[in-house]
Amino acid sequence: MSVPTHTVTNMLTDTEARMLDLEASWWKYAGAKEAHILAAFDMTATRYYQVLSRLIERPEALAAQPMTVRRLLRLRDERRALRREAVR
């Protein structure tokens, strides 16, 4: 039996939900994304991306924003593949 989407979505913290919202529409914000990350989440861009990388692995994130999470996973996998190719 699967868990209803609204229940799974509620398992995200407010910060996690806002992170996914930012990733879904970051181009709408004026200025550098890193400055917005610092102001909105009180964390460095490096820390933000570490937290985001773990977040997009969670089924709750996929249930909350499937298109955004799939896009982020695809982009991350592409970057990893490029790094592997560069090492060869």
JOPEVEN-V343369 format. One record per backbone hydrogen bond with DSSP energy under -1.0 kcal/mol. NH is the residue of the N-H (numbers start at 1). CO is the residue of the C=O. If there is no record, write none. Layout:
# JOPEVEN-V343369
nh: [NH & NH]
co: [CO & CO]
This chain:
# JOPEVEN-V343369
nh: [8 & 9 & 10 & 11 & 12 & 17 & 18 & 19 & 20 & 21 & 22 & 23 & 24 & 25 & 28 & 29 & 36 & 37 & 38 & 39 & 40 & 41 & 42 & 48 & 49 & 50 & 51 & 52 & 53 & 54 & 55 & 56 & 57 & 58 & 62 & 63 & 64 & 65 & 69 & 70 & 71 & 72 & 73 & 74 & 75 & 76 & 77 & 78 & 79 & 80 & 81 & 82 & 83 & 84 & 85 & 86 & 87 & 88]
co: [4 & 5 & 6 & 8 & 9 & 13 & 14 & 15 & 16 & 17 & 18 & 19 & 20 & 21 & 25 & 26 & 32 & 33 & 34 & 35 & 36 & 37 & 38 & 44 & 45 & 46 & 47 & 48 & 49 & 50 & 51 & 52 & 54 & 55 & 58 & 59 & 60 & 61 & 65 & 66 & 67 & 68 & 69 & 70 & 71 & 72 & 73 & 74 & 75 & 76 & 77 & 78 & 79 & 80 & 81 & 82 & 83 & 84]
